[in-house]
């Protein structure tokens, strides 16, 4: 069972202030390629997995933004770390 949930919002700053949605799509593609369980929400994406793995994914997301031409990146992160195990459905099943 996963020991962490991380919600991440990535906000790349582009040189010409162009639309950042393609950048956000690329960041989500990094998550998707990692194979971890995730859910995309309007203002953030939540991932489920081992803390060290999820933090590495966030690093790759930031690297991807720079690779695509962003000047810098603001990354807002919320972490729930629970060594005994945690899943997204544990927190949301009563709303399903």
C-alpha positions as CSV (number, residue, x, y, z in Angstrom):
1,X,0.0,0.0,0.0
2,X,1.1,3.5,-0.7
3,X,2.4,5.6,2.2
4,X,1.7,9.1,0.7
5,X,-0.7,11.2,-1.2
6,X,0.7,14.3,-2.9
7,X,-1.3,17.0,-4.5
8,X,0.7,19.2,-6.8
9,X,0.0,22.4,-8.8
10,X,2.6,23.5,-11.2
11,X,2.7,27.0,-12.5
12,X,5.4,27.6,-15.2
13,X,6.5,31.2,-16.0
14,X,7.0,31.6,-19.7
15,X,9.1,34.3,-21.4
16,X,6.3,35.7,-23.5
17,X,3.4,34.8,-21.1
18,X,1.9,32.4,-23.5
19,X,-0.8,29.9,-22.6
20,X,0.6,27.5,-20.0
21,X,-2.0,24.8,-20.5
22,X,0.3,22.8,-22.9
23,X,3.0,23.0,-20.2
24,X,0.5,21.6,-17.6
25,X,-0.5,18.9,-20.0
26,X,3.2,18.0,-20.3
27,X,3.6,17.9,-16.5
28,X,0.6,15.5,-16.3
29,X,2.2,13.4,-19.0
30,X,5.3,13.0,-16.8
31,X,3.0,11.7,-14.0
32,X,1.2,9.4,-16.4
33,X,4.5,8.0,-17.7
34,X,5.6,7.2,-14.1
35,X,2.9,4.6,-13.7
36,X,1.7,5.9,-10.3
37,X,-2.0,6.2,-9.6
38,X,-3.2,9.8,-10.0
39,X,-6.3,12.0,-10.4
40,X,-6.5,15.3,-12.3
41,X,-8.6,17.9,-10.6
42,X,-9.3,21.5,-11.8
43,X,-6.6,23.2,-9.7
44,X,-4.2,20.3,-8.9
45,X,-3.3,16.7,-9.5
46,X,-3.2,14.2,-6.7
47,X,-0.8,11.2,-6.8
48,X,-0.7,8.1,-4.7
49,X,2.5,6.2,-3.9
50,X,5.8,6.0,-2.0
51,X,6.9,9.5,-0.8
52,X,10.4,9.2,-2.4
53,X,9.0,8.2,-5.8
54,X,6.4,10.9,-5.8
55,X,9.0,13.6,-5.0
56,X,11.2,12.3,-7.8
57,X,8.2,12.7,-10.2
58,X,7.8,16.3,-9.0
59,X,11.4,17.0,-9.8
60,X,10.9,15.5,-13.3
61,X,7.9,17.7,-13.8
62,X,9.9,20.8,-13.0
63,X,12.7,19.7,-15.2
64,X,10.2,19.2,-18.1
65,X,8.9,22.8,-17.7
66,X,12.4,24.2,-18.1
67,X,13.1,21.9,-21.0
68,X,10.0,23.2,-22.7
69,X,11.2,26.8,-22.3
70,X,9.8,28.0,-18.9
71,X,12.0,30.6,-17.2
72,X,11.0,29.3,-13.8
73,X,8.4,27.2,-12.1
74,X,6.3,27.6,-9.0
75,X,5.3,24.2,-7.6
76,X,2.7,24.1,-4.8
77,X,2.7,20.8,-3.0
78,X,0.5,19.2,-0.3
79,X,1.8,16.0,1.3
80,X,0.0,13.4,3.4
81,X,2.5,10.9,4.7
82,X,1.1,7.9,6.5
83,X,3.6,5.1,7.0
84,X,0.8,2.6,7.8
85,X,-0.6,3.2,4.3
86,X,-3.1,5.6,2.6
87,X,-5.1,5.7,-0.6
88,X,-7.1,8.5,-2.3
89,X,-10.2,6.4,-1.9
90,X,-9.7,6.1,1.9
91,X,-10.3,9.9,2.0
92,X,-13.0,10.1,-0.7
93,X,-15.0,6.9,-0.7
94,X,-17.9,8.4,1.4
95,X,-18.4,11.0,-1.4
96,X,-18.4,8.5,-4.3
